[in-house]
């Protein structure tokens, strides 16, 4: 059953301003869905506020009236309830051109005030009734001026939550959320760490800022391994491309700590190879610094010939062992 409440208040505010046309407007010359909703819709409650009078283009009520209207509406919006607010302008003007513009101005001025106070435009429906439904005679100047007015009414619609996520449809920005998943206040799936992967799919929750992640929400790893000539720590020209690619990755993922580890084959003494491997790691660090990477989060180490990746009995195996390897460190 519809409940009708007439809210009686003292009225008024001094106003002069502009408006835009982004409100929903009922056009009396055409059948519009908004008009059908207000005329024939089902409502849990209707609140009609005392009308707002205009004089010489400005509101002639006291300053508390518009606040009273908005505060009552806010009681419902704070509860995320499904509402529509009808704002209807009237005028006594008999000139057809002025009749339309005056009543539109009155309605839009009030809608503009309510919107600036915080009422969402999508909840406001504007209607210009012009000289229709005048309640006062035109026989005197005083009574004629009383026809310049705006009526505001709040319509409480049935509360519908189609996807069952706990957020009513009129506030739900993600209306087809899968059943049983937690959502935020606007009905969208949660992504607590902000990595672009929803919480229910995120296998690495709590990823810090500064990491690109994969489809599982885990930081992307990128390997870099360079090889060297015998007894040399000079970076080969053939390595420039993969070095530049790695630099771009690190610039896009600045949260990683970087450890550069140098290695050698078994040619030479263990002591000299340990020094050589450290030089190789330092050489790569210098290149990174030249290319703009912050080296404060970068460390180097030389392991000499102690950890071969291939057999040192072949030429190719020894080439593979003369290398630097990058270890990306990810700490929450």
N, C-alpha and C positions, 0 to 999 in steps of 0.2 A: 504494500500500500504506500502511496506517496504521502509524505509528511510535508505540510506547507507551513513555513515559519515566516512571519513578517517581523523584520528587525527594525525597530523604531529608534532612531538616534537623532541628535542634533546634527545639523549639516554644515559643511562649508570648507572652502579653501580658496585663496586667491591664486589664479592660474593664468598663465599665458605661455604657449609653447607650440611646438610643431609635432607632427606625427608622420609615420610612414604607413605603407599599405600592406605590411606583412601579416596583419591579423586576418583571421578567417572572416569573410564578409558574407552576410546573407543578402542576396539580390532578390528583391521582391518580384522582379520581372521574370525570374526563372525559378524552376523547382530545383533546389539544392539539397544535398543530404543533410547539411547542418540544420536547415530549416525543419526538415522532417524530424530530426532527432529532438529538437526543442519542442516541437508541436505534438509529436506522437510517441516520443521515446518513453521508456520505463525509467523511473528515477526512485531512488531510495528516500530522497529528501529534496525539497526545494526551499531555498531561502531567498525572499525578495526584500531588498533593502529599501529604505526610504529614498525617494528620488532626489537627485542632485539638481539644483536650480542654476541657471545661467542668467547673467545680466550684463549686457554690453560685451558679450563674448567671453566673460570670465565667470568662474564659479562664484556664487553669491552666498554660500553656506560657510559655517565656521570650520576651522582647520581640523577639527577632530573627526569629521564625518568620513572622509576618505580613508583615514587611518583605521576607523572602526570597521569599515567594509573590508579593507585588506586584512586586518588582524583576524577577522572571522573566517575569511577564505584560507588564511595561513594555518588555522587549526586543522583544516582538512588536508592541505598539501603537506604539512609536516608529518601527517600519518600516511603519506603516499596514497591517498585515496583518489579515486577516479572522478574528476569533476570537470564541468564546463561552466564558464562564467559568461553570461549574456550581458552585453552592454548595448542599450538601445537609446538612440538619440531622437529627440522631438524638437520641433520649432513651430512658431506661430507665423513665420514669414510666408507671405502669399506669393511673392515673386518666385516663379518656378526654379530659376537658376539658384537664387539665394536659399530657397527652401532646402534644396538638396545639399548644398555646401555647408550650410549652418548646422543641420542635424548631423551630418557626417563629422563635422569638426567637433561637435559636442561629444559624440560617442568616442571618437578617436582620441580626444584629449583625455578622457577618463581612462580608456584602455591603456594609453601611454603612461599615465601615472601608475596604474596598477602593475604594468610590466616593469617599470623602473624600480618599483618597490620589491619586485622579485617574482611576480606571477608570470609563468611561462606563456609565451604568445600562443602556443598551440592549444592552450586551455581557454583562450578568449575568442568569443564569437561576436562580431560587430553587426549591428542592424541599424539602418537609418529609416525611421518611420515618418520623417518630414512632418507634415501637418495632420497626419492620420492620428486618430485616437486622442485628439485634444480633449482635455477634461475641463477646460475653462472657456468661458464665453469670450468672444472678440469684441464685445460691446464697450469695453473700457480698456484704457492703456494698461492699467495695473493687471487686470486679469489676462490680457493678451500676453504680457511678458511672462506670466506664470507658465505658459506653454513651452518656454525654452528650458528644456530639462533633459536629464539622462536617468534611465532606470537600470539598475544593476541587479542581477539575480544569479544565485549560485545553484547549480544543479548537481546533485550527488548521484552519479551513475552506479549501477550494480558493479561490484568489485570483481573483475575477471582476471584470472591468472591462467592463461591458456597452457603454458608449458609447465606449470606447477612448480616454479622455482622460488616462489615466495615473493615475487615482485609483480605488482599489478601491471596489466598490459600497457596502460597509458604511460607508465614509467619505464617499461622494459625496452632497453635499446638492443637487446639480443633475444628476440621473441621465440626462438626455436632451440633453446638450450636443452641438451639431452637430459633425460630424467635422472635425478639422484645426484647431480653434481653441484658443488657449492658455487654460488655466484656472488658478485658484489652488489652494491646498492642499486645499480641500474640494470641488473639482471644478466650481466655478462660473466663468463667463466673467469676464474681467478688466475692471475699470473703474478704471484707474490714477489718474485725476484726480478720481474720486468725484463726477462730475456726473450720474450716473444713466444714461449712455449707454455701452454696452460698447465696449471699445477697437476692435474690428474694425468698428464702425459710426461711430466718433467721427472727424469730419472736423476737429475742433479739439482735438487731444490737449493735455493740460497746462493746461486751463482753470483759473485760480485759484479759490479759494473766494470766495464772495460774488457769483457770477454765476448767474442762471437761464439755462438753455440750451435750444436747440430740439432737434428730433429728430436732428439731425446732430451734437449735442454742442457747438454753437457758441453764444456768448453772444447772448442775445436783445437786439435793438435796439429802442428806442422813440423815436419822433420827437415833438417838441413845437414847434409854431409858433403864435405869437400875433400878432394884428394890432392896430393902434392907430389912434386918431383922428388927424387932421392936427395936426402940431406939438404932440403930447402923448406922454408916457410913462406915463400912468395905465393900469393894467391894467383892461381892460373886464370888467364883471360876467359877461358871456357866456362868458368864458374860465375861470371858476372850476372848472367840472366837469373840463375836461381837465387843468388844473393839478393838481387833487387826485388824479386818476388817475396822473399822472406822478410825483407825490410818493410814492404808494404803491409804484410800481414801483421807484423809487430806494431806498426803505427796504428793499425786498426784495432789492435788488442793490447793496449799498453799495460794491462794489469799483470801480465806474465813476468815472472823473474826468469832470467836467462842464464844458463850455465854452459860455457863453451869448453869442451874437453878435447885436448890434442892427443894424437896417437902417432906411432911410428912402426916401421917394419923392424926386423931384427938385425939390419945391417948397422954396424958400429957397436960401440959399447953401451951397456945399460945406462951408465951415467950420462953419456952424451945424448942418447935418445930421450932421456927424461927432460933434458934442457931443450932439445929440439921440439918435443911435443908441446912444451910450454910456450915456446916462441910461436908455434902454429896457432895456438889458441889466442895469444895476444894479437897476432896479425889480423885475425878475423874480428876481434873486438875493435881494433883500430879502424877497420873498414866500416863497421857498423856506426862508429862514432862519426866518421866522415859523412855518412849518409843520413845523419840526423837522429839516430836512436839514442835515447837517454841511457848512458852506460852505468848509472848509479844502481840500477837493478840487474847488473850483469857481472858475473864472476867467471874466472878462467881456471883451468887445471890442466896439468900435463901428466899423462900416465905412461909415457914412453912406449916400450914394446910389450907391456904386461898384459894387454887385452886385445889380441889379434882377432879380426873378424873373418880371416881366411888363412890358408896355409902360407907360410913364408918360404916354402920350397919352390914356388913358381913365381914367375915375373908378375903375372896378373894378381896373384894372391898378395904379393908384397905391395903392389900398387893400391889395392883395396885397404891395406892396413895403414898406409900413409894418409891419414885423414884427420879431420876435425868433425866432431859431432855436437849438435845442439840439444840440450835438455831444457825443455820448458817446464817451469815449476808453477803449479797452480795451487794457491793456498786460499781457503775461504777466510 
